């Protein structure tokens, strides 16, 4: 299953081609339309704005930007981060196709983090005021949106647990299993995938140094749990990684 090909860059491009369509998107069973019937999907289609291309390293939105839209990732990968009081960047998450960006701004009408594309990506703009109107008309849509928000809260709680109580090797195993599960849900291999983020970004997210990430990759490779070629990762022993992530196994120093 391959991600949709980006549309051609052309000054004469028909504006209608830029209009997002939930029904025709390969990610619609992971995104807001999940569980909706064709009629309600069409109603959702009517409020969704343009598709927006975001180049690698380009910001989708910045901290303190006013809140206008949610963004459904059609293809590509993003990272979100905040700047702490000392001026340092703290990565808060990595997002991929079928996920929503921008929910951090709902409460205060301003974004509390910055979202940056890790590769050339595309999002669908969803004007939030119009989405709220649909919530009153389509209870299933509101129910699914609440589920997405609950999952986001759970994710943030898990990150706090990750950074607070887990050993370095356990943090890294949790990260790999999480990525494996998310790729599998999207129809990709659960055991062979490319890490779109840098080792430095992974370390920042997990509260580890880039040297620690490199050592853990080497150690996992020597243990026979992984094959690693630059950013390509092949999980050779998923059961062992899951046990390590759960804290029932330890990684012996080598």
C-alpha positions as CSV (number, residue, x, y, z in Angstrom):
1,X,0.0,0.0,0.0
2,X,1.7,3.2,-1.2
3,X,0.9,6.7,-0.1
4,X,-1.0,8.9,-2.6
5,X,1.3,10.5,-5.1
6,X,1.6,14.3,-4.7
7,X,-0.3,16.4,-7.3
8,X,1.7,18.1,-10.0
9,X,3.1,21.5,-9.4
10,X,1.6,23.7,-12.1
11,X,0.4,27.3,-12.4
12,X,-2.5,26.1,-14.4
13,X,-3.6,23.5,-11.9
14,X,-7.4,23.4,-11.5
15,X,-8.4,24.7,-8.1
16,X,-10.8,21.7,-7.7
17,X,-7.8,19.4,-7.6
18,X,-6.7,21.0,-4.4
19,X,-10.0,20.3,-2.7
20,X,-9.8,17.5,-0.2
21,X,-12.1,14.5,-0.5
22,X,-12.6,12.2,2.5
23,X,-14.3,9.5,0.5
24,X,-11.4,9.2,-2.0
25,X,-8.6,9.3,0.7
26,X,-6.8,6.0,1.5
27,X,-6.6,7.2,5.2
28,X,-10.3,7.9,5.7
29,X,-10.7,4.8,7.9
30,X,-8.1,6.2,10.4
31,X,-9.2,9.9,10.3
32,X,-12.3,11.8,11.2
33,X,-14.6,10.0,8.7
34,X,-14.1,6.6,10.4
35,X,-17.4,4.9,11.0
36,X,-19.5,7.4,9.1
37,X,-21.9,6.4,6.4
38,X,-21.5,7.8,2.8
39,X,-24.0,10.6,3.4
40,X,-22.2,11.9,6.5
41,X,-18.8,11.6,4.8
42,X,-20.1,13.8,2.0
43,X,-21.3,16.3,4.5
44,X,-17.9,16.3,6.1
45,X,-16.4,16.7,2.6
46,X,-18.3,19.9,2.1
47,X,-16.6,21.7,5.0
48,X,-13.0,20.5,4.4
49,X,-10.8,23.1,2.8
50,X,-7.9,22.7,0.5
51,X,-5.1,20.2,0.5
52,X,-1.9,21.9,1.5
53,X,1.6,20.8,0.6
54,X,4.2,21.3,3.3
55,X,7.9,20.9,2.3
56,X,10.4,19.1,4.4
57,X,11.5,21.3,7.4
58,X,8.6,23.7,6.8
59,X,6.3,24.7,9.6
60,X,2.6,24.0,9.3
61,X,1.9,26.3,12.2
62,X,4.0,28.0,15.0
63,X,3.6,28.6,18.7
64,X,1.2,31.4,19.4
65,X,-0.3,31.3,15.9
66,X,-4.1,31.9,16.1
67,X,-6.2,28.7,15.9
68,X,-8.3,28.4,12.7
69,X,-8.0,24.8,11.4
70,X,-7.3,21.3,12.4
71,X,-5.1,19.5,9.9
72,X,-5.5,15.8,8.8
73,X,-2.3,14.4,7.5
74,X,-2.9,12.9,4.1
75,X,0.6,11.7,3.6
76,X,4.0,12.4,5.1
77,X,5.4,12.8,8.7
78,X,5.5,15.6,11.2
79,X,7.1,16.4,14.5
80,X,5.6,18.8,17.1
81,X,7.7,20.6,19.7
82,X,7.6,23.3,22.3
83,X,10.3,25.7,23.4
84,X,10.9,25.5,27.1
85,X,11.7,28.5,29.4
86,X,15.5,28.0,28.8
87,X,14.9,28.3,25.0
88,X,15.5,24.7,24.3
89,X,13.4,22.6,21.9
90,X,11.4,19.7,23.4
91,X,9.8,17.4,21.0
92,X,6.3,16.3,22.1
93,X,5.4,13.9,19.3
94,X,5.7,12.4,15.9
95,X,2.7,12.3,13.6
96,X,1.9,10.4,10.4
97,X,-0.8,9.9,7.8
98,X,-4.4,9.6,9.2
99,X,-3.7,11.6,12.3
100,X,-4.9,15.1,13.3
101,X,-2.7,18.1,14.1
102,X,-3.7,21.3,15.9
103,X,-5.8,20.0,18.8
104,X,-3.4,21.7,21.2
105,X,-5.0,25.1,20.3
106,X,-8.7,24.3,20.9
107,X,-8.8,25.5,24.6
108,X,-6.9,28.8,24.2
109,X,-7.4,29.6,20.5
110,X,-3.7,29.7,20.0
111,X,-1.2,26.9,19.2
112,X,1.0,25.8,22.1
113,X,3.5,24.0,19.9
114,X,5.1,24.1,16.5
115,X,4.4,21.5,13.8
116,X,7.2,20.8,11.3
117,X,7.2,18.4,8.3
118,X,9.9,15.7,8.5
119,X,9.5,15.1,4.8
120,X,7.4,16.6,1.9
121,X,3.9,16.1,3.2
122,X,0.3,17.0,2.6
123,X,-2.5,17.9,4.9
124,X,-6.2,18.6,4.6
125,X,-7.4,21.8,6.3
126,X,-10.5,21.4,8.4
127,X,-12.0,24.8,9.6
128,X,-12.8,24.1,13.2
129,X,-15.9,26.4,13.5
130,X,-17.6,24.5,10.7
131,X,-16.5,21.2,12.2
132,X,-18.2,22.2,15.5
133,X,-21.4,22.9,13.6
134,X,-21.3,19.4,12.1
135,X,-20.8,17.9,15.6
136,X,-24.4,18.9,16.4
137,X,-25.7,17.3,13.3
138,X,-23.6,14.1,13.2
139,X,-23.3,12.5,16.7
140,X,-21.0,9.7,15.4
141,X,-18.6,12.4,14.2
142,X,-18.5,14.0,17.7
143,X,-18.1,10.6,19.3
144,X,-15.1,9.8,17.1
145,X,-13.6,13.2,17.7
146,X,-13.8,12.6,21.5
147,X,-12.1,9.3,20.9
148,X,-9.2,11.0,19.1
149,X,-8.9,13.6,21.9
150,X,-8.9,10.8,24.5
151,X,-6.1,9.0,22.6
152,X,-4.1,12.2,22.5
153,X,-4.4,12.6,26.3
154,X,-3.4,9.0,26.8
155,X,-0.4,9.5,24.5
156,X,0.7,12.5,26.5
157,X,0.4,10.5,29.8
158,X,2.4,7.7,28.3
159,X,5.1,10.1,27.4
160,X,5.3,11.4,30.9
161,X,5.6,7.8,32.2
162,X,8.2,7.1,29.5
163,X,10.4,10.0,30.6
164,X,9.9,9.5,34.3
165,X,10.2,5.9,35.2
166,X,11.7,3.8,32.3
167,X,15.3,2.8,31.7
168,X,16.9,4.0,28.4
169,X,16.6,0.7,26.7
170,X,12.9,0.4,27.7
171,X,12.1,3.8,26.4
172,X,13.7,3.0,23.1
173,X,11.9,-0.4,22.8
174,X,8.5,1.4,23.6
175,X,9.3,3.9,20.8
176,X,10.0,1.1,18.3
177,X,6.9,-0.9,19.2
178,X,4.8,2.2,19.0
179,X,6.1,3.0,15.5
180,X,5.6,-0.7,14.4
181,X,2.0,-0.7,15.6
182,X,1.2,2.6,13.8
183,X,2.7,1.5,10.5
184,X,0.8,-1.9,10.7
185,X,-2.5,0.0,11.3
186,X,-1.8,1.9,8.0
187,X,-1.3,-1.3,6.0
188,X,2.5,-1.2,6.0
189,X,4.9,-3.7,7.4
190,X,5.1,-3.9,11.2
191,X,8.7,-5.2,11.1
192,X,10.4,-3.2,8.3
193,X,10.1,0.6,8.1
194,X,12.1,3.8,7.8
195,X,12.5,6.2,10.7
196,X,11.6,9.5,9.2
197,X,13.0,11.5,12.2
198,X,16.7,11.9,13.0
199,X,18.4,10.1,15.8
200,X,18.8,13.5,17.5
201,X,15.0,14.0,17.3
202,X,14.4,10.5,18.7
203,X,16.7,11.3,21.6
204,X,15.1,14.6,22.3
205,X,11.7,13.0,22.4
206,X,12.8,10.1,24.7
207,X,15.0,12.3,27.0
208,X,18.2,10.7,25.8
209,X,21.3,11.9,24.0
210,X,22.0,11.1,20.4
211,X,25.0,9.1,21.6
212,X,22.6,7.0,23.7
213,X,20.3,6.3,20.7
214,X,23.3,5.2,18.6
215,X,24.5,2.9,21.4
216,X,21.0,1.4,21.8
217,X,20.7,0.8,18.1
218,X,24.1,-1.0,18.1
219,X,23.2,-3.0,21.2
220,X,19.9,-4.1,19.9
221,X,21.5,-5.1,16.6
222,X,24.2,-7.1,18.4
223,X,21.5,-8.9,20.5
224,X,19.9,-9.9,17.2
225,X,16.7,-8.0,17.8
226,X,17.1,-5.5,14.9
227,X,18.8,-4.9,11.6
228,X,19.7,-1.3,11.0
229,X,20.9,0.5,7.8
230,X,20.9,4.2,8.3
231,X,17.2,5.0,8.9
232,X,15.9,1.6,7.8
233,X,14.9,-0.6,10.7
234,X,14.0,-4.3,10.5
235,X,12.6,-5.8,13.7
236,X,13.9,-9.4,13.9
237,X,12.5,-10.3,17.4
238,X,9.3,-8.4,18.0
239,X,8.4,-10.5,21.0
240,X,11.6,-9.7,22.8
241,X,11.2,-6.0,22.0
242,X,7.6,-6.1,23.4
243,X,8.9,-7.8,26.6
244,X,11.6,-5.2,26.9
245,X,9.1,-2.4,26.5
246,X,6.9,-4.0,29.1
247,X,9.8,-4.2,31.5
248,X,9.7,-8.0,31.8
249,X,13.1,-8.4,30.1
250,X,16.4,-6.5,30.4
251,X,19.0,-5.6,27.8
252,X,22.3,-6.9,28.8
253,X,25.2,-4.5,28.3
254,X,27.7,-5.6,25.5
